[in-house]
Amino acid sequence: MCFHLHVLVPSWFNGISCELIKLQIQRVENVVRYLARVENVAQILMTSYFFFFIYVSVEKSVQIQNYSNFDFAVFHFLLPFSLHLLLRLLSLERDSPNTKDLGEVSDKILNQQIREASERWGCFRVINHGVPLCLMSDMKKTVMDLFERPYEVKVRNTDVLLGSGYRAPNEINPYYEALGLYDMASSQAVNTFCDQLEASADQRLEIMVKYAKAIDGLAKDLARRLAESYGLAETNFFKGWPSQFRINKYHFQPETVGKLGVQLHTDSGFLTILQDDENVGGLEAMDHSSGTFFPISPLPNTLAINLGDMAAIWSNGRLCNVKHRVQCNEATKRFSIASFLLGPMDTDLEPPSEFVDAEHPRLYKPISHDGVRNIRMTTKLHDGEALKLITYDE
């Protein structure tokens, strides 16, 4: 979940006593036992908790500004009443053993939390998402292998939509390379992509096809949850929308540390699912209320979710089309896998009637995803500013 640290720490936390921290830790010991079942996440929480407690035992007080790089989960250990909420927001699997023993929370509450994160931040992170972890691991290996193809093979990955195929490093993004697949829910499109890049039979059938199906299903489930959270009559509004798949490689060198790997932008589609590099960070999002950036740090076995331009249009401005970028923090290769639920291509999208009333007049003119893409391409406005060109005059 990509929340900036200061949001999760109440003002009274400064100067909290060591004795109170000990008391709070005792209250969550049972919760820790359940968290031990969660691979990686539990390890992160336990390690952070131990280090934090040792420091406080010595210093007897806490200065929040000294902990800007701490994982936000440390502070949730000291806020046991919100720990349950944290776990449910991270979990999208209703029967997950990671949360089941902590007490059932209804889909309605979970959907509400997803909605709140989408409105406030435009992004969040999920675990227990239903995509097999072994499949995610195999997919990353496949991605790394595909990028080893010679240039003359990679350029066979031609555009179906403008910009949907192979992208070599260029003047704007000199350290970035990408391969793309349009309509990842189509087995024919997946097979064409694999043919272009000479993927093996195992990579094609056991990995690419299964991964595309799982991610496409998750994207549409998240879209449905958002619609349900608003109480909309139509929760299957995304029927027929295509999904696009893009795999990314960043060639970071010592001289590129501190520079941008990808410029600031929003995603043009409705919703993006990102399997980011679990070892190399650099993804940053902008807090739209303050204009400041915060890191979306890697967390193994999770998926990051971003809301895009079409989500802002569909929700009549309620959902945040988050601005984000990739920063080079270290000289190494970085891989990520982005999947986009785009929007209607041939028909115009407009918000449901439930989103429009006297207090919320219609903001955007009806437009298709193809229309939004064309505006972004022709104006070179990729950071969400293109939507200003389709707003109704006041």
C-alpha positions as CSV (number, residue, x, y, z in Angstrom):
1,M,0.0,0.0,0.0
2,C,1.7,3.2,-1.1
3,F,0.8,5.5,1.8
4,H,3.2,8.2,2.8
5,L,4.6,7.6,6.3
6,H,3.4,10.8,7.9
7,V,-0.2,9.9,7.2
8,L,0.0,6.8,9.4
9,V,1.6,8.4,12.4
10,P,-0.7,10.4,14.8
11,S,0.6,13.7,16.2
12,W,0.6,12.4,19.7
13,F,3.2,9.8,18.8
14,N,6.2,12.1,19.4
15,G,7.7,11.5,22.8
16,I,5.7,8.3,23.5
17,S,7.1,6.5,26.5
18,C,9.0,3.1,26.3
19,E,6.5,1.7,28.8
20,L,3.5,2.5,26.7
21,I,5.2,0.9,23.7
22,K,5.8,-2.2,25.7
23,L,2.1,-2.3,26.6
24,Q,1.1,-1.9,23.0
25,I,3.4,-4.7,21.9
26,Q,1.9,-7.0,24.5
27,R,-1.5,-6.3,23.1
28,V,-0.5,-7.4,19.6
29,E,1.5,-10.5,20.4
30,N,-1.3,-12.7,19.4
31,V,-1.6,-10.9,16.1
32,V,2.1,-11.4,15.5
33,R,1.6,-15.2,15.7
34,Y,-1.0,-15.0,12.9
35,L,1.3,-12.7,10.9
36,A,4.0,-15.4,11.1
37,R,2.0,-17.3,8.4
38,V,2.5,-14.5,6.0
39,E,5.7,-15.0,4.0
40,N,8.0,-12.0,3.6
41,V,5.4,-9.5,5.0
42,A,5.7,-11.0,8.5
43,Q,9.4,-11.0,8.2
44,I,9.5,-7.3,7.4
45,L,7.1,-6.5,10.2
46,M,8.9,-8.5,12.8
47,T,12.4,-7.2,11.8
48,S,11.1,-3.6,11.8
49,Y,9.4,-4.1,15.2
50,F,12.5,-5.5,16.8
51,F,14.8,-2.8,15.5
52,F,12.3,-0.1,16.5
53,F,11.9,-1.4,20.0
54,I,15.6,-1.6,20.7
55,Y,16.1,2.0,19.6
56,V,13.3,3.2,21.8
57,S,14.6,1.3,24.7
58,V,17.8,3.2,24.5
59,E,16.5,6.7,23.6
60,K,13.3,6.6,25.7
61,S,11.5,8.7,23.1
62,V,10.7,8.8,19.4
63,Q,11.5,11.5,16.9
64,I,9.5,10.8,13.9
65,Q,11.6,12.7,11.5
66,N,14.5,10.2,12.1
67,Y,12.3,7.4,10.8
68,S,11.4,8.6,7.3
69,N,12.8,5.4,5.7
70,F,11.0,3.0,8.1
71,D,8.4,0.7,6.7
72,F,5.0,2.0,7.5
73,A,4.1,-1.3,9.1
74,V,6.3,-0.5,12.1
75,F,3.9,2.1,13.3
76,H,0.9,-0.1,12.7
77,F,2.4,-2.4,15.3
78,L,1.8,0.4,17.8
79,L,-1.7,0.9,16.6
80,P,-3.4,-2.4,17.1
81,F,-6.8,-1.1,16.5
82,S,-5.9,-0.3,12.9
83,L,-3.9,-3.4,12.3
84,H,-6.9,-5.4,11.3
85,L,-7.9,-2.8,8.8
86,L,-4.4,-2.7,7.4
87,L,-4.4,-6.5,6.8
88,R,-7.8,-6.4,5.1
89,L,-6.9,-3.6,2.8
90,L,-3.8,-5.5,1.8
91,S,-5.7,-8.6,1.3
92,L,-8.1,-9.1,-1.6
93,E,-8.8,-12.8,-1.0
94,R,-11.9,-13.2,1.1
95,D,-11.0,-16.6,2.5
96,S,-7.3,-15.8,3.0
97,P,-5.9,-17.7,6.1
98,N,-3.8,-14.6,6.7
99,T,-6.8,-12.6,7.9
100,K,-9.6,-15.2,8.5
101,D,-8.5,-15.9,12.1
102,L,-8.5,-12.2,12.9
103,G,-12.3,-12.0,12.4
104,E,-14.3,-11.6,9.2
105,V,-14.7,-8.3,7.5
106,S,-17.4,-8.0,4.9
107,D,-16.7,-7.3,1.3
108,K,-18.5,-4.0,1.8
109,I,-15.9,-2.8,4.2
110,L,-13.0,-4.0,2.1
111,N,-14.4,-2.4,-1.0
112,Q,-14.9,0.9,1.0
113,Q,-11.2,0.8,2.0
114,I,-10.1,0.2,-1.6
115,R,-12.3,3.1,-2.7
116,E,-10.8,5.4,-0.1
117,A,-7.3,4.6,-1.1
118,S,-8.2,5.1,-4.8
119,E,-9.8,8.5,-4.1
120,R,-7.1,9.8,-1.8
121,W,-3.9,8.3,-3.4
122,G,-4.9,6.7,-6.6
123,C,-2.7,3.7,-5.7
124,F,-2.4,0.9,-3.2
125,R,-0.7,-2.5,-2.8
126,V,-2.4,-6.0,-2.5
127,I,-1.3,-9.4,-1.1
128,N,-3.3,-12.6,-1.4
129,H,-4.4,-11.4,-4.8
130,G,-5.0,-14.9,-6.3
131,V,-2.1,-14.8,-8.7
132,P,0.1,-17.8,-7.8
133,L,3.5,-16.7,-6.5
134,C,5.3,-19.4,-8.5
135,L,3.6,-18.0,-11.6
136,M,4.8,-14.5,-10.8
137,S,8.3,-15.8,-10.3
138,D,8.3,-17.7,-13.6
139,M,6.9,-14.6,-15.3
140,K,9.8,-12.5,-14.2
141,K,12.3,-15.1,-15.4
142,T,10.5,-15.1,-18.7
143,V,10.6,-11.4,-19.0
144,M,14.4,-11.3,-18.3
145,D,14.9,-14.0,-20.9
146,L,12.8,-12.1,-23.6
147,F,14.9,-9.0,-23.1
148,E,18.0,-11.0,-23.9
149,R,16.7,-11.4,-27.5
150,P,18.8,-9.5,-30.1
151,Y,17.5,-6.2,-31.3
152,E,16.3,-7.6,-34.7
153,V,14.0,-10.0,-32.8
154,K,12.6,-7.4,-30.4
155,V,11.6,-5.0,-33.1
156,R,9.3,-7.7,-34.5
157,N,7.1,-6.8,-31.5
158,T,5.2,-4.2,-33.6
159,D,2.5,-1.8,-32.5
160,V,-1.1,-2.8,-32.6
161,L,-2.0,0.6,-31.0
162,L,0.5,3.4,-31.3
163,G,3.2,2.8,-28.7
164,S,1.9,-0.7,-27.8
165,G,4.9,-2.6,-29.2
166,Y,8.7,-2.6,-28.6
167,R,10.1,0.7,-27.4
168,A,13.9,1.1,-27.5
169,P,15.7,3.7,-25.3
170,N,15.2,7.2,-26.6
171,E,16.1,10.8,-25.8
172,I,13.1,11.2,-23.4
173,N,13.7,7.9,-21.6
174,P,17.2,6.9,-22.4
175,Y,17.5,4.1,-19.8
176,Y,14.2,2.5,-20.5
177,E,13.2,-0.4,-22.8
178,A,9.9,-2.1,-23.2
179,L,8.0,-4.9,-24.9
180,G,4.2,-4.8,-25.2
181,L,1.2,-6.9,-25.9
182,Y,-2.2,-5.5,-26.7
183,D,-5.4,-7.4,-25.7
184,M,-3.7,-9.8,-23.2
185,A,-7.0,-11.5,-22.5
186,S,-6.9,-12.9,-26.1
187,S,-5.0,-16.2,-26.5
188,Q,-4.4,-15.3,-30.1
189,A,-2.8,-12.0,-29.2
190,V,-0.6,-13.8,-26.6
191,N,0.4,-16.4,-29.2
192,T,1.3,-13.7,-31.7
193,F,3.5,-11.9,-29.1
194,C,5.2,-15.2,-28.2
195,D,5.8,-15.9,-31.9
196,Q,7.3,-12.5,-32.5
197,L,9.8,-13.0,-29.7
198,E,10.5,-16.7,-30.2
199,A,9.2,-17.7,-26.8
200,S,9.5,-21.4,-25.9
201,A,6.5,-23.6,-25.6
202,D,6.7,-23.6,-21.8
203,Q,7.0,-19.8,-21.7
204,R,4.0,-19.5,-23.9
205,L,1.5,-22.1,-22.5
206,E,2.6,-22.5,-18.9
207,I,3.5,-18.9,-18.1
208,M,2.4,-16.2,-20.5
209,V,-1.2,-17.5,-21.1
210,K,-1.8,-18.3,-17.4
211,Y,-0.3,-15.0,-16.2
212,A,-2.4,-12.9,-18.6
213,K,-5.6,-14.7,-17.7
214,A,-4.9,-14.3,-13.9
215,I,-4.0,-10.6,-14.1
216,D,-6.9,-9.7,-16.4
217,G,-9.3,-11.4,-14.0
218,L,-7.8,-9.5,-11.0
219,A,-8.1,-6.2,-12.8
220,K,-11.7,-6.7,-13.5
221,D,-12.4,-7.9,-10.0
222,L,-10.9,-4.7,-8.6
223,A,-13.0,-2.6,-11.1
224,R,-16.1,-4.4,-9.9
225,R,-15.2,-3.8,-6.3
226,L,-14.9,-0.1,-6.9
227,A,-18.3,0.0,-8.6
228,E,-19.8,-1.9,-5.7
229,S,-18.3,0.5,-3.2
230,Y,-20.3,3.3,-4.7
231,G,-23.5,1.3,-4.8
232,L,-23.8,1.5,-8.6
233,A,-26.5,-0.4,-10.3
234,E,-24.1,-1.5,-13.1
235,T,-21.0,-3.2,-11.7
236,N,-19.9,-5.0,-14.9
237,F,-19.3,-1.7,-16.7
238,F,-15.9,-2.9,-18.0
239,K,-17.3,-5.7,-20.1
240,G,-15.5,-5.9,-23.4
241,W,-12.7,-3.5,-22.3
242,P,-9.3,-4.8,-23.6
243,S,-6.2,-5.1,-21.4
244,Q,-2.7,-4.2,-22.4
245,F,0.5,-5.8,-21.1
246,R,3.9,-4.1,-21.0
247,I,7.2,-5.5,-19.7
248,N,9.9,-3.0,-18.7
249,K,13.6,-3.0,-18.4
250,Y,15.7,-0.2,-16.9
251,H,19.4,0.0,-17.8
252,F,20.7,2.0,-14.8
253,Q,24.4,2.9,-14.7
254,P,26.5,4.6,-12.1
255,E,26.2,7.9,-13.9
256,T,22.4,7.6,-14.0
257,V,21.9,7.4,-10.2
258,G,19.7,10.3,-9.2
259,K,18.2,10.7,-12.7
260,L,14.7,9.6,-13.9
261,G,14.3,6.2,-15.5
262,V,10.8,7.2,-16.7
263,Q,9.4,10.7,-16.8
264,L,6.4,11.8,-14.6
265,H,3.1,10.5,-16.1
266,T,-0.3,9.1,-15.4
267,D,-1.6,5.9,-17.0
268,S,-4.1,6.5,-19.8
269,G,-6.3,3.5,-18.9
270,F,-8.7,2.7,-16.1
271,L,-6.5,0.6,-13.8
272,T,-2.9,-0.7,-13.8
273,I,-1.6,-3.8,-12.0
274,L,2.2,-3.6,-11.5
275,Q,4.4,-6.5,-10.6
276,D,7.4,-4.4,-9.7
277,D,11.0,-5.5,-9.1
278,E,11.1,-7.0,-5.7
279,N,14.8,-6.2,-5.3
280,V,15.2,-2.7,-6.9
281,G,13.1,0.3,-5.9
282,G,12.7,3.6,-7.6
283,L,8.9,3.9,-8.2
284,E,7.6,7.1,-6.8
285,A,4.0,8.5,-6.7
286,M,2.8,12.1,-6.2
287,D,0.5,13.1,-3.4
288,H,-2.0,15.2,-5.5
289,S,-3.0,17.3,-2.5
290,S,0.6,18.5,-1.7
291,G,2.6,17.8,-4.9
292,T,5.2,15.9,-2.9
293,F,6.6,12.5,-4.0
294,F,6.7,9.4,-1.9
295,P,8.3,6.0,-2.7
296,I,6.4,2.9,-3.5
297,S,8.9,0.6,-2.0
298,P,9.2,-3.0,-3.2
299,L,7.4,-5.7,-1.3
300,P,7.8,-9.3,-2.5
301,N,4.8,-11.3,-3.6
302,T,2.6,-8.2,-3.8
303,L,1.1,-6.2,-6.7
304,A,0.8,-2.4,-6.9
305,I,-2.4,-0.9,-8.2
306,N,-2.6,2.5,-10.0
307,L,-5.7,4.3,-11.1
308,G,-5.5,6.1,-14.5
309,D,-7.1,8.8,-16.6
310,M,-10.1,6.7,-17.6
311,A,-10.9,6.0,-13.9
312,A,-11.0,9.8,-13.3
313,I,-13.4,10.2,-16.2
314,W,-15.6,7.3,-15.2
315,S,-15.9,8.5,-11.6
316,N,-16.5,12.1,-12.6
317,G,-13.3,13.1,-10.9
318,R,-13.7,11.1,-7.7
319,L,-10.9,8.7,-8.3
320,C,-7.3,10.0,-8.5
321,N,-5.3,9.3,-11.6
322,V,-2.1,9.2,-9.8
323,K,1.0,10.8,-11.2
324,H,4.1,8.6,-10.9
325,R,7.7,8.2,-12.1
326,V,10.7,5.9,-11.8
327,Q,13.8,7.2,-10.2
328,C,17.3,5.6,-10.6
329,N,18.5,4.9,-7.0
330,E,21.2,2.4,-7.8
331,A,23.3,1.2,-10.8
332,T,21.6,-2.0,-11.7
333,K,19.0,-3.5,-14.0
334,R,15.4,-3.2,-13.0
335,F,12.5,-5.2,-14.4
336,S,8.7,-4.7,-14.0
337,I,5.6,-6.1,-15.5
338,A,2.6,-3.7,-16.0
339,S,-0.8,-4.7,-17.1
340,F,-3.5,-2.1,-18.0
341,L,-7.3,-2.4,-18.0
342,L,-7.7,0.3,-20.6
343,G,-11.3,1.3,-21.3
344,P,-13.8,1.3,-24.2
345,M,-11.9,1.7,-27.5
346,D,-14.8,2.4,-29.9
347,T,-17.4,3.9,-27.7
348,D,-17.3,6.9,-25.5
349,L,-17.1,6.6,-21.7
350,E,-19.1,8.9,-19.4
351,P,-19.8,8.6,-15.7
352,P,-22.8,6.7,-14.4
353,S,-25.8,8.8,-13.4
354,E,-25.0,8.1,-9.8
355,F,-21.9,10.3,-10.1
356,V,-23.6,13.4,-11.4
357,D,-25.9,15.7,-9.5
358,A,-26.3,19.4,-8.6
359,E,-23.2,19.3,-6.3
360,H,-21.2,17.2,-8.8
361,P,-21.8,18.5,-12.3
362,R,-20.4,16.5,-15.2
363,L,-16.7,17.3,-15.5
364,Y,-15.6,15.6,-18.7
365,K,-16.9,15.2,-22.2
366,P,-17.6,11.6,-23.3
367,I,-14.5,10.1,-24.8
368,S,-13.1,6.7,-25.6
369,H,-9.7,5.4,-24.4
370,D,-8.5,5.7,-28.0
371,G,-9.5,9.4,-27.9
372,V,-7.6,10.0,-24.6
373,R,-4.5,8.3,-26.0
374,N,-4.6,10.4,-29.2
375,I,-4.9,13.6,-27.2
376,R,-1.9,12.6,-25.0
377,M,0.2,11.6,-28.1
378,T,-0.5,14.7,-30.1
379,T,-0.2,17.2,-27.2
380,K,2.6,15.3,-25.5
381,L,0.7,15.8,-22.2
382,H,1.3,12.6,-20.4
383,D,1.0,13.7,-16.8
384,G,-2.8,13.9,-16.6
385,E,-3.0,17.5,-18.0
386,A,-4.6,16.2,-21.2
387,L,-7.9,15.7,-19.3
388,K,-8.2,19.5,-19.0
389,L,-8.7,19.6,-22.7
390,I,-11.9,17.6,-22.4
391,T,-13.5,19.3,-19.5
392,Y,-16.8,21.2,-19.8
393,D,-16.5,25.0,-19.7
394,E,-17.7,26.4,-16.5
